[in-house]
Amino acid sequence: MPMDEDQFKTPLFDAMVSLAEGRKVSFHTPGHKSGKGISTRFRKFVGPKIFSIDLTTLDEVDSLQKPKGVIKEAQELAAKAYGADRSFFLLNGTTGGNHAMILATCNPQDTVLVARNAHKSILAGLIFSGAQPIFYLPTVDDNLKMTLNVTYEATCAAIDANRQAKVLVLTSPNYYGICADLERIISYAHEKEMIVVVDEAHGPHLKFHPDLPISAMEAGADIAVQSTHKIIGGMTQASMLHAKSARVDMTTLATVLRFVQSTSPSYILMASLDLARMQMATEGRKLLDKAINLAEEARGKINRIPGLFCFDRQMVKNPFFAQMGDFDVTKLTINIRELGLSGYQAAQILNNQYHIQVEMADPFNVLVIVSIGDRRDDLNRLVDALREMSKEYHGKNSPAGTVIDVGLPTFAKEVRMTPREAFFANYQYIALDEACGAISSEIVTVYPPGIPLLVPGEIITKEVLDYIRTMDRLGATVDGLNASNSTVAVVKQ
Ligand SMILES: Cc1ncc(COP(=O)(O)O)c(C=O)c1O
């Protein structure tokens, strides 16, 4: 396809540079006045220039709340690059985008079908909106001890069993790069007149390389939210929301985004979105070629190290994976089980002994994200460290002895209230040991695998409590309990 020359443009960044270089006298926010008032230590470390583009809403650089100049132009270029009717810059990450996505499509009391591997921001969106979620489960691979994604068959069955549901909420890819079969799922849901919205936090790069899974917009989603900052050149917190107008009321969506976004958005973050889009649209293929090759090369080497296993695209052909859509090969999920270590222990060893920081760990794996910023040397360092760890641990510990077989959580199926009703009901903290049978008033998650263990309104079961305790003991981060993970918020009876 011929290059769209417009994609070389960076209207917002250009306007910011031109304003900064114009050196106008500023009697407006931010109070540091182009860095003149900033802490000396800060300026010394980062240099003076960055502060000259830490701007505020001004005619020259447009307004995110009511864009009609360079921000509008930058968002239109993003929409064109991603195949959306409209794109919106987000400054509170995909978290804020997910809130807006739910609020714009789900009215109070609407029934919403939600794939249970949803991030807590989707659940918070449901609390804000007052909608009634019906959850259905992703597939779990017992060999890998991993949650994959939802299948086409499970989604169709959930749609058929809940014909009153207005919106389908999916998360694809998941953290490990495993995608749902979006094209078939979206086509089925649209046939049944549902709106399909996708948390695509881990997929802002997919559109730009043919060897990566299809993106949500290309697969026909009505809304997709992407963490530009997680995978490509956006700065932390900078995300994008893309939407198609056939089933989404764009006026409502724009209004909701005005509500959830700051009235003082960071121009530095917005510029990073403008530039990240330009970079991907003009040289994404080449940059991603490199990232894909580096990841595949490292995967091959890791799979030759005794005791380690890093699944590849061939797995997509095995019976379990066959139900999934596809797999993003830039993710390296390194199964560490045979070394007799948990993923958490392996991540700590990599960090403390080898100064290598991975994206995350779960009981059995460490996850490495390979992106356009990685160099061959970085991956060689990882492979060398893994080789040394294999020499030290493989065959010395029994895998079963050190890695507790945690199984994977199902969730509390009995629902007594909507998430909103439960969240706003009177609550009390009670000891985990006494919580069986109570109604949760909090969102409790362990990320990964990212399946919410408790959603407000659900009855707390023994199975969930056992799982929380095990994950806590293993060193996972349990989110939504008190500081020492000993009490949980429940609806006061
Ligand atoms: C699937 C998913 N959705 C949403 C988010 C939130 O994204 P952000 O950190 O950009 O707010 C995350 C963060 O890890 C995520 O994994």
PDBQT file of the ligand as one rigid body, heavy atoms in Angstrom, charges set to zero:
ROOT
HETATM    1  C1  LIG A 501      -5.872  -5.343  29.824  1.00  0.00    +0.000 C 
HETATM    2  C2  LIG A 501      -5.589  -4.011  30.438  1.00  0.00    +0.000 A 
HETATM    3  N1  LIG A 501      -6.484  -3.019  30.318  1.00  0.00    +0.000 NA
HETATM    4  C3  LIG A 501      -6.264  -1.799  30.833  1.00  0.00    +0.000 A 
HETATM    5  C4  LIG A 501      -5.113  -1.524  31.527  1.00  0.00    +0.000 A 
HETATM    6  C5  LIG A 501      -4.907  -0.155  32.087  1.00  0.00    +0.000 C 
HETATM    7  O1  LIG A 501      -4.104   0.557  31.204  1.00  0.00    +0.000 OA
HETATM    8  P1  LIG A 501      -3.345   1.886  31.622  1.00  0.00    +0.000 P 
HETATM    9  O2  LIG A 501      -2.211   1.465  32.477  1.00  0.00    +0.000 OA
HETATM   10  O3  LIG A 501      -2.912   2.443  30.295  1.00  0.00    +0.000 OA
HETATM   11  O4  LIG A 501      -4.303   2.758  32.330  1.00  0.00    +0.000 OA
HETATM   12  C6  LIG A 501      -4.146  -2.520  31.699  1.00  0.00    +0.000 A 
HETATM   13  C7  LIG A 501      -2.924  -2.264  32.463  1.00  0.00    +0.000 C 
HETATM   14  O5  LIG A 501      -2.130  -3.106  32.756  1.00  0.00    +0.000 OA
HETATM   15  C8  LIG A 501      -4.371  -3.796  31.140  1.00  0.00    +0.000 A 
HETATM   16  O6  LIG A 501      -3.489  -4.796  31.268  1.00  0.00    +0.000 OA
ENDROOT
TORSDOF 0
